[in-house]
């Protein structure tokens, strides 16, 4: 009796000490980001008064119908997005399970059986000595049971909070995957258009070099040109010709990558992309809202914050193991050896149980579990802060790429015009005997490199715009999605 009194006293003391739900109260981390992006002014300077950026459907701002179609097909068919959606369903199911754990559970059970007793067993031999012993007996039973673990110290409530945060993180992760797919499809499309343009330039240069070889060959056969000049022209032609298969190989791989992003067999979109089209022009990008808005728009930041909240809740679940678990269970039913006796007063049976489970001598292991939960929380906090820093880096890098590559493209386009005229002049001078073949070949090489560089710079600027939209969290409506999450979370309580 003394030991029972001690246990009950300890139980009462633990209840008084616990008072309410255990574990640290979650406080969202405070951002220390600057008020504005470093590259924001240069990006804003590209925007005219009549331009507006639609971050939700940013791919439409490129004014390329095929690009828009491909991105929207990717958002519908991409297999990575289907996996992300499946993970959301799993997290939602886990939340429902955590909610159900807070409520009483009930079950209905029944059984019917017949036993034919052996006379060769000890029980059979003893029973057969009595004149009214029956070898064949029947039994029937039907019960309604219920049980409930009382969440007195908030352990299961904390587990429910963690499951809810996990579900919200999975939703944000699915949105992040959606933004990534949209950006990858657009980026790959720009890469395809760039490679097609570079191939077009290489083939045009190939025709020019072939005409030059034909001209020098004619002069060589007439004895006007030396063999050295002919071999130099042929070598330059071979260099240009060798660039075509390499570019074609890159184009084939880019088209295959696009098909995989769309969730279709490689080669399925070749026909649509066969018609040459210009590289999409980089649209206006706005940095309105700055880093503060980034925290609300970037789904990867939202997912990291929700993961942090889940790890905080799991500390409370671990701390609750210090305290006893109380449970109630009961059963009401009927049992009889004949069907006619069921549901009569004599067949009624009932029981009620008050349960106590307490890891009273296992506090060392509980301490270890709490320390592990706190360690995971510290890891999640560092991961959140790193995600915020990398998000800012993404924006700054994308802004710099957009602005600087546009400037590079403008310079190269201007240089292309000058080099084109220089090349025509050198060819005319060569025909008139005023310039050497080396000068013509050098002018061709410079022109080809400049045209190729201008195409790459234009594509890099377009990709910089795509990266800017992605880095800013474009492609979804955070406010509406958060409202949907709140409503669904409330419905799940």
Secondary structure, 3 states (H helix, E strand, C coil): CHHHHHHHHHHHHHHHHHCCCCCCCCCCCCCCCCCCCCCHHHHHCCCCCCCCCCCCCHHHHHCCHHHHHHHHHHHHHCHHHHHHHHHHHHHHHHHHHHHHHCCCEEEEEEEEEEEECCCCCHHHHHHCCCCCCCCEEEEEEEEEEEEEEECCCCHHHHHHHHHHHHHHHHHHHHHHHHHHHHHHHHHHHHHHHHHHHHHHHHHHHHHHHHHHHHHHHHHHHCCCCCHHHHHHHHHHHHHHHHHHHHHHHHHHHHHHHHHHHCCCCCCCCHHHHCCCCCCCCCCCCCCCCHHHHHHHHCHHHHHHHHHHHHHHHHHHHHHHHHCCEEEEEEEEEEEECCHHHCCCHHHEEEEEEEEEECCCCCHHHHHHHHHHHHHHHHHHHHHHHHHHHHHHHHHHHHHHHHHHHHHHHHHHHHHHHHHHHHHHHHHHHHHCCCCCHHHHHHHHHHHHHHHHHHHHHHHHHHHHHHHHHHHCCCCCCHHHHHHHHHHHHHHHC
